[in-house]
């Protein structure tokens, strides 16, 4: 297609290709499935061995996180946290420390996020605005204008606090499930083939056992927030979503 056939927006040629969306399948394969298979199947002496299996398995999510950083050109807090988590898991495993440290690490990271969510309520930048109430998801300008027109700004601040507690609850649930899963599965001595297989099993089970329940709580928080916004503004759901009102660039 020639440039003359590309539609113009605001006097400038529109981009022929929309921004590439992250693939959920690729995310699951690289962060969960491939590392789990490597740890479970390639840790024997006939293959990679216990230490190299850990290095290769964790390299996939680590490089994926670094790729995300390089593509976006800026640090992503959650990608950074994931990279730190991977490096801690690798370090603890390679140094053959007691498995209890992995369980503690698995519980500590989501617990810290939950605490940070609650603490952020006392600042001008509550984390719930990062997770749910942001201009990528909602038409925040229109919502703010309607809230002010209806004199419901104070009521909305209370709603944000309630949603924040629900978001924090999802992190605390993840923390408990992470710890329990690690304590139940990681029973073999670190540095052994059996330990690597257990680490792979824990990685594979993390999605159905941890991510899904936490995601359900987070979705409930989103539905609660959207419903309250509708009541406080008088707008329908489709009227508050960002995609319906975003202007072409």
C-alpha positions in Angstrom: 0.0 0.0 0.0 1.4 3.4 -0.9 1.5 6.3 1.5 -1.2 8.1 -0.4 -3.6 5.3 0.5 -3.0 5.5 4.2 -5.8 7.5 5.9 -4.8 10.7 7.6 -5.7 11.6 11.2 -5.2 15.2 12.3 -3.3 15.9 9.2 -0.8 13.1 9.8 -0.7 9.7 8.1 -2.1 7.1 10.5 0.0 4.2 11.4 -0.5 1.3 9.1 0.0 -1.2 11.9 -1.5 -1.0 15.4 0.7 -1.5 18.4 1.4 -5.2 18.9 -0.4 -6.7 21.8 1.4 -9.1 24.1 0.4 -12.7 23.4 -1.2 -14.5 26.4 -0.1 -17.9 24.9 3.5 -16.7 24.6 3.4 -15.4 28.1 2.2 -18.7 29.5 4.6 -20.8 27.4 7.7 -18.8 28.2 7.0 -18.0 31.9 5.4 -21.3 32.9 5.2 -24.2 30.5 8.8 -24.2 29.1 10.6 -23.7 32.4 8.4 -26.4 34.0 9.2 -28.9 31.3 12.9 -28.2 31.4 13.1 -28.6 35.1 11.0 -31.7 35.1 12.5 -33.5 32.1 16.0 -32.2 31.5 17.5 -32.1 35.0 19.1 -35.6 34.8 22.8 -36.1 34.3 22.1 -37.4 30.8 20.7 -34.0 29.9 21.5 -30.6 31.4 22.1 -31.7 35.0 20.5 -30.0 38.0 22.3 -26.7 38.0 22.2 -26.0 34.2 18.6 -27.1 34.0 17.8 -24.3 36.6 19.8 -21.8 34.6 18.2 -22.6 31.3 14.7 -22.8 32.6 14.9 -19.5 34.4 16.6 -17.8 31.4 13.3 -18.0 29.4 11.2 -15.7 31.7 14.2 -13.6 32.6 15.0 -12.8 28.9 11.3 -12.3 28.2 11.2 -9.7 30.9 14.3 -8.0 29.6 12.8 -8.0 26.1 9.7 -6.3 27.4 11.9 -3.6 29.0 13.9 -3.0 25.8 10.8 -2.9 23.6 9.0 -0.4 25.8 12.1 1.7 26.4 11.2 2.2 30.0 11.2 0.3 33.3 8.0 -1.6 34.1 7.7 -2.1 37.9 6.0 -5.5 37.6 8.4 -6.8 34.9 11.2 -5.6 37.2 9.7 -7.4 40.1 9.3 -10.6 38.1 13.0 -10.4 37.1 14.0 -10.0 40.7 11.8 -12.9 41.7 13.3 -15.2 39.0 16.9 -14.2 40.1 16.1 -14.9 43.7 14.7 -18.3 42.8 17.7 -19.1 40.7 20.2 -17.9 43.4 18.5 -19.9 46.2 18.4 -23.0 44.0 21.9 -22.8 42.7 23.4 -22.2 46.2 21.3 -25.2 47.3 19.8 -23.3 50.2 16.9 -24.8 52.2 13.7 -24.9 50.2 12.0 -22.8 53.0 13.7 -19.7 51.6 12.0 -20.2 48.2 8.7 -20.6 50.1 9.4 -17.4 52.0 10.4 -15.6 48.8 7.2 -16.8 47.0 5.1 -15.4 49.9 7.0 -12.2 50.4 6.7 -10.6 47.0 2.9 -10.6 46.7 2.6 -9.7 50.4 4.8 -6.7 49.8 2.6 -5.7 46.9 -0.5 -6.0 49.1 1.2 -3.8 51.8 2.3 -1.3 49.2 -1.3 -1.1 47.9 -2.6 -0.2 51.3 0.2 2.2 52.2 -0.4 4.0 48.8 -3.8 5.0 50.0 -2.1 7.6 52.2 -0.4 9.1 49.1 -1.5 11.0 46.1 -0.9 8.0 43.9 -2.9 5.0 45.2 -1.8 1.8 43.4 -5.4 1.0 42.5 -5.2 3.7 39.8 -2.3 1.7 38.3 -4.1 -1.6 38.4 -7.7 -0.6 37.5 -8.5 3.1 37.4 -6.3 4.4 34.6 -6.8 6.0 31.2 -5.9 2.8 29.4 -9.0 1.1 30.8 -11.4 3.9 31.6 -12.2 7.4 30.3 -10.9 9.0 33.5 -11.4 12.6 32.3 -15.1 12.0 31.5 -15.6 10.2 34.8 -14.0 13.0 36.8 -16.1 15.6 35.1 -19.3 13.7 35.8 -18.3 13.0 39.4 -17.7 16.8 39.9 -21.1 17.6 38.3 -22.9 15.2 40.6 -20.9 16.3 43.6 -19.7 12.7 44.2 -15.9 13.2 44.3 -15.8 12.4 48.1 -17.9 9.3 47.6 -15.7 8.2 44.8 -12.6 8.5 47.0 -14.2 6.1 49.4 -14.9 3.7 46.5 -11.3 3.8 45.5 -10.3 2.9 49.0 -12.7 0.0 49.1 -11.4 -1.2 45.7 -7.8 -0.9 47.0 -8.6 -3.2 49.9 -10.0 -5.7 47.5 -6.8 -5.5 45.3 -4.6 -5.9 48.4 -6.7 -8.9 49.3 -5.9 -10.5 46.0 -2.2 -10.1 46.7 -2.5 -11.5 50.2 -4.4 -14.5 48.9 -1.6 -15.0 46.4 1.0 -14.8 49.2 -0.7 -17.5 51.2 -1.2 -19.8 48.3 2.4 -19.3 47.1 3.7 -20.3 50.5 1.4 -23.3 50.9 2.2 -24.6 47.4 6.0 -24.3 47.9 5.9 -26.0 51.3 3.8 -28.8 50.0 5.7 -29.5 46.8 9.4 -28.6 47.6 10.3 -31.6 49.9 13.5 -32.9 48.2 17.1 -31.7 49.0 18.1 -28.7 46.9 20.6 -29.6 44.1 18.9 -32.9 43.4 17.1 -34.0 40.3 14.0 -34.5 42.4 14.1 -31.0 43.7 14.3 -29.6 40.1 11.3 -31.7 39.2 9.4 -30.3 42.2 10.4 -26.8 41.2 9.0 -27.5 37.7 5.8 -28.9 39.2 5.4 -25.8 41.4 5.9 -23.5 38.4 3.3 -25.5 36.4 0.7 -25.4 39.2 1.3 -21.7 39.9 -1.3 -20.6 37.3 -4.3 -22.8 38.2 -3.6 -22.7 42.0 -2.4 -19.2 42.5 -3.0 -16.9 39.5 -6.6 -17.9 38.8 -8.0 -17.4 42.4 -6.1 -14.1 42.7 -7.4 -13.0 39.3 -11.0 -13.8 40.3 -10.6 -11.5 43.4 -9.1 -8.8 41.1 -11.9 -9.1 38.6 -14.5 -8.7 41.4 -12.7 -5.5 42.5 -12.9 -4.2 38.9 -16.6 -5.1 38.7 -17.2 -3.4 42.0 -15.4 -0.2 40.9 -17.1 -0.1 37.5 -20.6 -0.6 39.1 -19.9 2.2 41.7 -18.6 4.5 38.9 -21.9 3.9 37.0 -24.0 4.8 40.1 -21.9 7.9 41.0 -21.7 9.3 37.4 -25.0 8.0 35.9 -23.0 6.7 32.9 -23.4 3.2 31.4 -20.4 0.8 31.3 -19.7 1.4 27.6 -19.7 5.2 28.3 -16.9 5.0 30.8 -14.6 2.6 28.9 -11.5 4.3 27.4 -11.8 2.5 24.0 -15.1 4.1 23.2 -13.9 7.7 23.7 -10.2 7.7 22.9 -9.5 10.2 20.2 -7.3 9.2 17.2 -3.8 10.5 17.4 
